[in-house]
């Protein structure tokens, strides 16, 4: 689904809806920039961290290109509760909520950076545990191959979790990784599809299932 303009004045709103797969998300969140960007989440009432990962990536790229943040509006109660509890806006000042989101104070820790914008995010509890890494604008002269990154991250998370789906996106390529409990080997789909946005980036998203749940069926 392509971003749409909400019929409300002349301001540019993006109006995503809840039912999006990874390819739909990348078409939406990697679309060309607008002069002002306001993302209306009124049709995304349920917390979905794949949306958050792509929003994070777009905010990094948009901030570097336009010098200003993305605005996020009409957040549902689950979204406001989660973003406030985790202190998301403290970790990513490139997104600003127009709704009131009470935020807990969190301790920010920073390691040696390889990218100008970096965010590593995990939710390992609840019904839908997941994990994502979002990086933009490399500070290194070389970046690792996407297949190597996917392999390394799979090894890291699979000690505790079963990866059911993974999606990796760079500026010219994407990988979709699907692991079924009925198949011995995963299916991996490679797609060459360059985006017309400035800067280099890498997004990795993993949907997880605890190994105990996998073993018990």
N, C-alpha and C positions, 0 to 999 in steps of 0.2 A: 504493500500500500504506500502510495506517495504521500508526503506531507500535504495537508490541505490548509487553506486559509479560512479561518473562522469568520463568519459574516458578523463582524462586530467592529464597526468603525473601519479604519484603514490600517490598523496595527497588524503586523504579521504574526499570526499564531500558528504553531504546529499542533495538530489535534490527533495524536495517535489513539489507537484503540487496543483493547486488551489482547485480542487474538492475533499474535504475530509470531512467525517463526524466525529463525536467525537470518535468513535471506531477506525477509521483509524488513526486519530491524535494520540491517545494514543499508538497504535502499533508502530507508527513512532517515536514519541518523547520519548517513554519509552523503546526503544530498547537498547541493550547493548552498552556501551560506546566504542568509539574508542580512540586511543592514542592521536590523534589530531582531532578536530571537526570543520569543515567549512560547514556552511549551505548556500546553493546557492538558493536564492529566485527568480531566473529568471523566473520560471514557476508559481510564485505566484504574479502576477502583481497588483492585487486588494487588498486593505487593508482588513485584516481579523483578528479581535482581538482574535478569538479562536486560530489561529496560534500563536499569540503573547503570549497568556496565557500558552500554552504548551511549547513554546520556553523558556519562563521565568522559568518554572518549571525545564526543563532539564538543563538550565544554572546553577541553584542553586545546583542541585544534582551533575552535572559534576564538578563544581568548588570545591566542598567539596571532591570529590573522586580523582580528577586529579590535583587540585591546579592551574588551569589555566582557562581562559575564553573560551567561544564559539565564533567563528568568523562568521559574517553574511555578505554575499556579494550579489551583483547584485540586489540591492533594486530598485524598481520602484520609479518614482517620488512621487506617493501618499504615499508610505511607508516612503520615506525620509522626506517628508513634515510633516507627522504626527509624526514620531519619533523625529524629530527635534523640532517641535512646543511644544510637550508635555514634552520634556526633558527626554525621557525614559532612555537613557543611563546614565544619572546622577542618576536615581533611581536604576538602575540595572547595576553595573559595571561588572557583570559576562558575559555580552554580549558586543562584540566590533564589530562595523561596519567597513568593509574594504573600503566601499564607503565613500565619503565625505558627512556628514550629518550636515548641519549648525544647531546649537542647541541654543535655547533661554535659558538664565539663569533662573532657577526656584528655588523657596525657598523650601528646603527640611525640612520636619518636621518629628520627630520621637516620637512615643509613647512607652510606656513600652512594651518590646518584650516578646512574649510567644514562638517565634520561632527564630532560628538563622538567617534565611532568610525569609523576609516577603515583599510582595508587594500587595497593594490594588489598583485596577485600575478601573476607570469608564469613560465611554463615554456616556453621557446622551443627547447628541444632534445629529443631523444628521439623516440619513435614518435608521441606524441600531444601536440604542443605546444598550449598553451592559455593563456588570460589572463583574470583576473577582477578586478573592482573591487567591494568590499563597503563600503557606507556606512550608518551609522545615526545618527539623532538630529541633524538639521540644525541648525547654528548660525546659519544665514541665515534671513531672513524669507521668502525665496522660494527655490524649488528649480526647476531647469530641467525642461522638458517631457521626458517619457521618449523621445519620438520624436527630439528634438533630441540628447539624450545618445547614443542609439543611432547616429545619423548621424555625430556627431563622433568617436565611438570607432571606428566602422568606417573612417572616413577615416584615422585614426591608425595602425591596425594593418595596413591593406591596402596600405601602401607596401611591406611586406616579406612579408606573408602573404596567402593566400586564406582568407577566413572561410567555413567550411563550415556551421557552425551557431552561432547566438547566442541567448541567452536573457536577457531583461531583466525584473526583477521589482520593482515598487513595492508599497506597501501596498494598493492597490486595483486594480492593472492589471498584466498581463504581456504581453510581446511575445516571440514565437518567430520567429526568422529562419532560413530554410533556403535555402542556395545550392547548387544542383546544377551540375556541370560541363557538363551537357547543356542547361541553361536559360540564357537571356541575363539574365533578371531573377530576383531572389530571390522566394521566397514569404514573406510576413509574416502571422502570425496574432496578432490582438489579442484578449485576453480580459479582461473585467471580472470581477474576483473578489476582493472585499475579505477581508482576514484579520482575525481577532479578537485581534490582539496590539497592545500599546501601542507608540507611537512611530512615526516615519516612517523609511523606509529605502529603499535602492536597491541592487540586486544586478545586475551585468552579467557575463555569462560568455560567452567566445568560444572555440570550437574552431577551431584554425588548421591550415593546410597551407602549407608553404613554397611560394612562387611557382615556384621552380625545379622542385619536384616536380609542381606543377600543369601546367607547360608540357611536362614530359617524359612526362606521363601517369601 
